[in-house]
């Protein structure tokens, strides 16, 4: 699998799957500042983390549009 596969998955996700992604995205946004405190800032610098956060954001936007 490649990084863009997560975005393709989101684009074809069912409403139930989008809700799950949306919940996960909200949970990560709320808890990230509390738990992601390492000096490496992986959530900002890691390509894998950026792809995941982008897909979660896209899922939230798609869910809002429905």
Steps between C-alpha positions, in 0.01 A plus 500: 500500500602857440425821691234612252305176557357645824357794304352266240342300779343812650361609163318166468406458868146438615325743735574268793869484412511878465348535846773276640771701326338822619495377859864395479598835351320694772650279769850552362455877479382517860759262643798577279619806692471308826688187393714599200770681692818341367762738359501329158157648411421189298142611440639797306804341336404138431355430154292215639347718772433782252324257263286364783406845630418613146276199444324556832442864409365401157265250666369770731441737209328231294280408796405865553403531135260205515 
